[in-house]
Amino acid sequence: MFYSVLFPIKEQHDRPRRQSEPEYFQDLHLNRIFDSILMREEAFGKKVQMDFGLKDVFYTPLQDPEVISYRQEVLHELEDDSLRTMFTAFANEIYAVSETLKEIRTLIATMEKEYDNYLTRGRFLHCVERYCNTISTFSSEIAKRSFRSAGLRRFAEYLEQYAASEEFNKMQNHYRRLRSKLSSVEFCVLIQNDTIRIRRYEGQADHARELLSLLARFTREESEKYSVRHIEEMPDIRMEAIILDMVAELYKDIFADFKKFCLQYKNFGDETIFRFCREIQFYLLWLNYIMPLRRRGLSFCYPKLCKSAEHLYCIDGFDLALAQRNINKPDIVVTNDFEMKSPEHIFVITGANQGGKTTFARAFGQLHYLAALGLCVPGRRAALYLCDNILTHFEREEELSELSGKLQDDLLRLHRLLGLATRQSIIIINEIFSSTTLRDALSLGKRMMEDLVELGAPAIVVTFLDDLARHGPETVSMMSIVKEDGSAERTFRIMRKPPDGLAYAIQLLKKHGLSYEQLSGRLAK
């Protein structure tokens, strides 16, 4: 039996989920990614939150390979443009119906008489109409298709059974009969001074048609040159409700059936279908987010999730938040590769400042988080670690209000991080011990490396200390590369390479004519 398009079984769906961002979101810029996904632009450039109740899903990485595989299959299938368009239209329509129903039920629940009227019931009837028509049309459309993913296939089977059910068809037939009866209602409104009277229509002249005919000459094309700004006033809803009550007195049988219908089906709508239309937005929002990047030539793949860190890799990975920020400058986005084979489990990244080291570390964390949600990730191919947690230590500005210094804060945060870490964690440490002397930084850095080696978890250490890259067979030295043409220009490429100490400093000296050879030549003159 189908329950959720995000989880294969109900028990998995009902497990507790995070209600707030994990601590590492800001360090990895994941908050920028998901804020962009969950914001929708409306008229006049105004952006509003549109999370479909999915924030807790985006905030809760998975550790169950079965659920991850279930999501990957659904997402992969929805990459088909025609299928995605079809599901988007269906989900948006049913979601809109569910939100309108919430509003109507909230109004009625206030117990205020002004909302318990035929105008409100008319909105309710319109919801039933949209719901029934959408279900009937969509169930016919998907009956013609076969689905590869378990999530979409099970939903299609569920919807087919629901659309053929006695309960649904009974409601649909009742609605159609009622709509036909209401369409036959005709009445006249007699207004004299401040008095309104209602009576049955008995063949009187239709002044509305006469008026429309008279005004037909003022077509849009003709009248645009005389256009003036018009502030539309809200209709007098209370007056409409009063008139409908008076009409109901003329057509008692029809409106009694109308009232009965609203009571009988007040809780109409299948919760499983409503849930599906919320949850499928998880996939649709993600595909809409990455589509512009794909069009600009950047690759996304469905990674292999590994329970051990014996062999991890990614080809052409990149920082997704940075790529999205530079979406109109695709040439700025630099892709990088990494590979880690046992006994290696610590990347130590050195090299030029502002050379892409921190961006690489962020991308490494993003890849593992997105993969744990069951999403496709930046890169052409990838095998990533199915971790229990991501722990980050990024440099922070010193708080003047804090009594402790920056070094003490670094040590306290590092101690907490190592206390929380397990062998199944991902650890990312960025530019630590930069506030102390080189000698002390080396001493503390080596102690940190010993703890990371003993822990055995995959880790990235971004540092200015070249010695840490030579710690042992567990470490992989990587460097941010500059051009070798003497320009000292950064390439933002991070490559597997032993640290070369003053290589970047020498390039800078050459660029500015301050190398030993250049100075000696000038002095000799």
Secondary structure, DSSP 8 states (H G I E B T S, - for coil): ----SS-SSHHHHTS---SS--TTHHHHTHHHHHHHHTEEE-GGG-EEE--TT-HHHHT-----HHHHHHHHHHHHHTTSHHHHHHHHHHHHHHHHHHHHHHHHHHHHHTT-GGGSSHHHHHHHHHHHHHHHHHHHHHHHHHTT---SSHHHHHHHHHHHHHHTSHHHHHHHHHHHHHHHHHHT--EEEEEETTEEEEEE--S---HHHHHHHHHTTS-HHHHGGG----------HHHHHHHHHHHHHHSHHHHHHHHHHHHHTTT-S-HHHHHHHHHTHHHHHHHHHHHHHHHTT--EE--EEESS-SEEEEEEE--HHHHHHTTT-GGG---EEEEEETT--EEEEEESTTSSHHHHHHHHHHHHHHHHTT--EESSEEEEE--S-EEEE------TT-SS-HHHHHHHHHHHHHHH--TT-EEEEES-STTS-HHHHHHHHHHHHHHHHHH---EEEE-S-GGGGGS-TTEEEEEEEE-TTTT--EEEEEEE----TTHHHHHHHHHTT-SHHHHHHHHH-
